[in-house]
Amino acid sequence: MQDSLHLLRTRRFLPIFTTQFLGAFNDNLFRTSMVLLVIYGIYRDAEQEAAFSAIAGGLFILPFFLLSALSGQLADAMDKAKIVRIVKSAEIAIMLFGAGGLLLHNIPLLLVALTAMGVHSTFFGPIKYAILPQHLNKDEVLGGTGLVEAGTYIAILGGTILGGILVVQRPDGTFHAEFAAVGVLLVALIGRIAGGFVPQALAADDAEIPGYPHRGMDWHIVRASVTLVSATLHVRRLFLAILSISFFWAMGAVLAAQFPPLVKNVFYANQSVATLFLAVFSVGVAIGSVAINRMLKGQVSARFAPSSALMMGVFVLLLYVLAKDWSASPELVGTREFLRHPLGWAVVLDLLGIAIAGGMFVVPLYAFLTTTVPKSETARTVAANNIVNSGAMVVATLMLTGLVLVGVSVAETLFLVALGSIVAAWLGWKLHLACD
């Protein structure tokens, strides 16, 4: 049985794992600190808060649409370790703006830093997956991908929780984020140090697969994006893999968007329970990411994708049933009171099941993207996937907004996600038949 944890003791994996972990951690530390400071410490108007959330979300995801094609081309054309160091150095500069915004309560500075972090994530995203086939053996790629995915979710959890802690309310009722400003700068510095230890990963030779077409740099971002996506999706196995991953993230976007209103308006619980939900979900994805590697024994395969998707759908359906029958409460309850509810632990365990199944579904698909194409094309493939994923999440969020506006309840949207898992399972089955 392939034990992927041994990779954490090797220089060919530990530096890139640590670098991506700190990047995800800092991203969520900054975003959480920013949102809490703006919502609770600056704005006092619901419409302004809603507008800020919409603008912030759009600014962060925009670079993925515009620059993913460029980032994928650069990552395949240059030493990936060099790009890591450039990107992590840029993160320090970005966090200087972010820290300034947190200290001065300056919203334009905060939004500039957030947009720049979106650019940072766009250029680092293809690297963290595409570098693995160059540094790891073929039977280690799945395990390494699982560890990266697990580490990312743990980092998201840690950054979110710390961001909430470091934005403090003083006795006079004002909110301050000095500690958060210091934190984002410190994590960026440590991340740059870790990035300095990533071993060289030179551009791979296009000739490694005879007849595979060479692609040069195209600096026209719109044309490059269209060309990249169409060229990648033209390959049936990649089309099915990217479509499966995108459908997973579309469902994930709906679930993530519904967590706050689900906790507050369905389970009648406060922010501490929302944090509990996030913690359970993050831990569950991490467990599923590691578990699937053991089940597949290091082999990159989609054979468990259909059953994982269906299992996720069953757990989401159960959450719908639990939410539909939840009794109303006159006031919002905390974590202790929530867990004392007769169905409280059932909800927690159900969330854990959703997350574990989700991790088991998506991790082999990411490993598949990076192992079934030439090493000279891995970053482009991941970049194409990022473009399609981003589009799927936007479409899913817009559909969710439309459904809520026409009167569909939070609980009913869970039922729709459960139905969506059937489509995800079908896509996973088609990929399994096409490749395994």
N, C-alpha and C positions, 0 to 999 in steps of 0.2 A: 504494500500500500504506500502510495507516494506521500511522504511527509514534507509539506511545503515549508514548514516552519524553519527548516535548516537554512533556507535562503536568507533568513534574517541575520545569519552569522557570516554572510559573504559580502565582499565589497562590490561584487557585480550586481547585487540587488539592494542591500541595506541603504546606501546613499540615495538612490532614486526613490525608494519607499519612504524614507524619512523626509526627503524634499517635498514629495507630493503630499504627504501627511500634513506637514507644516503649512503648505500652501492652502489646502482645504480648511485647515484649522483657522488660519489667519483670515481667510475670506469670510468665514462665518462669524468669527470674532468681530470683525469690522462691521459687517452688515447688521448683525444683531445690535451692537452698540449704537450704530447710526439710527436704526429704526426706533429703538427705545428712546434715545435722546430726542429725536424729532417728534415722535408721537406724544411722549409724556412730558418732555421738557421744553419744547419750542412751540408746537402748534396747540391750539385749543379749539379747533374747529373740525368737525367730522368730515366736511367736504374737502378741506385742505389736506387732511390726513389721507383720505382716499386718493386724492390727486397725486400726492407725493408717492404713495405706494405704487400707483400705476406707472408714474414716470420713472421711478427707481427700477422697477422690474423691467421696463422696456429698455432703459439705458444699459442695464447689465447684459441682457440677452442679445442686443443689437450687434455687438462685435462677432458673435458666433455666426450670424447670418453673413456679415460682410467680409470677415477676415479668415474664416476657417479654411477656405481654399488656399489662401496665401500661406497660412501657418503650416498646412500639410505639405505644400511644395517645398518650403524652406526646410522643414524637418527631414524630408527625404533627400534634400540636396546638400545638406551641411552635416557637420559633426553634431549629433544630438546633444552631447554633453556640453558643447560650447553654447548652444542655444539655451540650455538649462541655466547656465551661469549668467547669460545676458538677461534672461527673463527674471531670474531671482534678484539680480542687481537692480533691475527696473522696479521690482516690488518695493525695495527700500525707498526709492524716490516717490513712488505712488503713495506709500504709507506716510511720508512726510506731509503730503497734502491731506491725507485722511486724518492724521493726528491733529493737524492744524484745524480742520473742520470740527473735530470733536472738542478741541479746547476752546475754540472761538464761537461754537454754536453756529457755524457758517454753513448754510445749506448748499450754496453753489460749490464750495470746496468739497463738501461731502459727496456731491453728485459727480464732480470731476473725478474724484478718487474711485468712486464706485464704477464709473464707466471704464476707467483705466484698469481696474481689477478684472472687468469683463474681458478687456483686451489681453491682459496677463493670462487669464484662464484659457482663452482661445488659443494662444500660442503654446501654452504648456500642455493642454489636453492631449493632442496627438502624441506628444513625446512620451508621456507616462505609460502608454500602452505599446507604442511602436518600438520603444527601446528594448522591451523585454525579449523579443525573439533574437536580438543581437547579443544579449548578455547571458541568456539562459539557454539550457538545452531544451530540445523540443518537448521532452516529457516533463519539463519544469514550468513551461509557459502557463498552463492552466492554473497551477498552484500559485505562481507569481501573480497572475491576474486576479485570482481570488483574494490574495493578501492585499493587493492594491485597493480592490473594491471594499474589502472589509475595513482597511485602514482609513479609507476616505469617509465612510459612514461614521466611524468612531471619531474622526477628526471633526466632522460636521456637528456631532453631538457635543463634543468638548468645547468647540469654539462657540456654539450657540449658548451653552450653559454659562461659560465664562463671560461672554458678552453681556448676559443678563446680570451677572454679579458685579461687573466692573462699572456699570452705569448706576451711580448711587444717588439716592434722594436725601438731601440734607434736611435738618430740622425746620428750615424756613420754607420747605416745600419745593425748592429748586432742584433740578437734576444736573449732575456733573459727570464728566467722562474723562477726567485726567488719567486715571489708572488704565482705562481702555486705550487712550492715546499712547501711553508708554508701552502697553502690551502689544499693540499691532506693530510698533517699530521693533521691539525686541524679537518677536517671532519672525519678522522679515529678515532681520540680521542673522538669526540662527539658521533660517532656511537657506540663506546665501552661503553660509559656511558648509552646510550639508551638501548643497549643490556642487561645491568645489571638489567633492570626493567622488562624484559620478565618473566612472571610467569612460574613456573615449569610445564613441560610437559613430564611426565614419559613415558617410553615405555608402549604401550598398551598391554592388555592381548590377546594372540592369541586365547584364548578360547571364545572370545566374539561372534564368529560365529561358531557354532558346525561343526566340520568336516573340518574347514579351515586348510590347512597344515601349520605346523610351519617351518620356515626357519631360520637356524643358519647363522653365519658369514662365508663367504668364502673370504679369503684374496687373492686368485688368481684372479687378476683383469680381465684377458681375459676370463677365464672360468666363473667368476661371471657375467661379462657383458652379455655373450652369454646366460647364464642360466636365468638371470633376464629378458632380453628382450623376450626370447622365452616363459618363464612362464607367463609373463604379456600379451603378444600378443595372447596367446592361449585362453584367455577369450575374447569372441567375442565383447562384449560391450566395453572393454578396447582397443581392436584392432582397432575398428572403431573410438573411441575417439582420440587415439594417432595418427592414420593415418590422421584424419581430422586436428588435430593441426599441425602435421608435414607438411601437404600440405599447410596450411595457412602460416607457417614460410618459406616454400620454395618460395612461391609467394612474401612474405615480403622481403626475401633476395634479390630477383631479383629487386624489387622496390627500396630497400635501395641502392643496388649497382649502380643503374641507376640514382639516384638523381643527383649526381654531373655532369656526362656528359649530362644528360637531361637539367639541368639548363644552363650549359655553351654552349653546342653545338646544342641544339634544341631551347631553349628559349632565347639564346644569352644574358644571364644575369650573374652577378658576384656573389661572395661568399655571399653577403648579402641576395640575393634571395634564395640561397641554405639554408641559416639559416632560412629564412621565411618558406620555404617548410617543414623543419624539425619541426619548431614550430607548424605549422598548423597540421601536421601529429600527433605530440605528443598530442596536445590538443584534436584532433578528437578522437583518441583512448581512451583518458580519458573520454570524453563525452559518447562514445559508451559503455564503461565499466560500467559506472554508470547507463546509461539509460536502459540497458538490465535487470538490477536488478529490476527496477521499472516495466518494462513490464511483467516480470515473477513473480512479487510480492514475491520475495524471493525463489520461487520454482526452484530447479535444474532441468533443462529440455533443450533438444536440439531442441524444436519445432520451434524456430526462426532461427536455424542455416542455413537451406537451403535458406530461403529468404534473410538472411543477406549476405550469400556468393554470391547470384545472384545480390543483390544490389551493392556489392563491385565490381563485374564484370562489371556491367553497368557503374559505375563511372570510372573504369579503361579504359573501351572502349571509354568513352567520352574524357578522357585525351589523348588517342591515337589520336582521331579525332582533338582535339585542337592542339596537338603537330605536327601532320602531315600538318596542314594548317597554321602553325605559320610563319609569314614573317621574312626573314633574316634581320640582323642588322649589320652595318659595325663595331660596337664596342659593348663590353659588357655593359649592362645597369644596373643601381642600382635598389633598391626596388621601389623608387618613380616612375621612368620611366617605370618599369615593370607593376606596377599597373595602370599606365595611358594608357597602351595598351588596345585597345578595348576588348580584350579577357583576360586581366590580372586577373581581379576579378573572371572570370569564371573558370580559372585554380585553383585559390586559393580555391574557394568554392567546386570545384570538388575534390581536394585533401582532404578537410575536410570530404566530403561524403565518400571517400574511407576509411579514417581512422575510422570514426564512425561505418561504416558497419563492418570493421575488428574487432573493439572492441566488437561489439555485437555478432560476430561469435565466437570468441575464448574464451571469459571469461566464459560462461556457461560450456564449455568443460573442462576447468581447474577445475572448481567447481565439475564437474561430476567425474573427476579422483579421487578427495579426499573424495567423499561422497559415492561412490558405492563399496568401498573395506573396509575391516576391518581397524580400526585405526592403528593396528599393521603393516599394509602393505602400508600405504599412501605414506611414503617417498620413498619406493622402487618403487612404481608405478610412482611417479613423476620423479625419477631417470631414469627409463626405458624410459619414455617419453622424457627426455632430451637427451638421447643417440640417439633415433630415430630422434628427431628434428634436432640435430646437423648433423647427416648424411644427412638428407633431404636438409638442407641449403648448405652443401658442394656440394652435387650433383647438386642442382639448380645453384649454382655459377659456377661450372665447365661447365654445359650446357650453361649458359649465355656466358661464355668466348668463348666456341666453336662457338656459334651462331654469336658472334661479329666478330670472326676471319674469318668466311666464308662470311661475308658481310651483316649480318642482322643488320638493323639500330636500334637505341635506341627506336624510335617510334614503330617499328615493334615488339620489345620485349614486349612492353606494350600490344599489341594486343594478344600476346601469353599468357600473364598473365590473360587477360580478359577471354580467352577461358578456362584457368585453373580453373577459379572460378566455372565453370559448374561442374567440377569433385569434387571440394570442396562442392558444394551444394548437389551433389549426395551422397557423404559420410555423410554429415550432415543428409540427409533424411534417409539413412540406419540406422544411429545411433538413430534417432528419433523413427523409427519403432521398433528397437530392445529394446528400454528402456522406452519410454514414454507410 
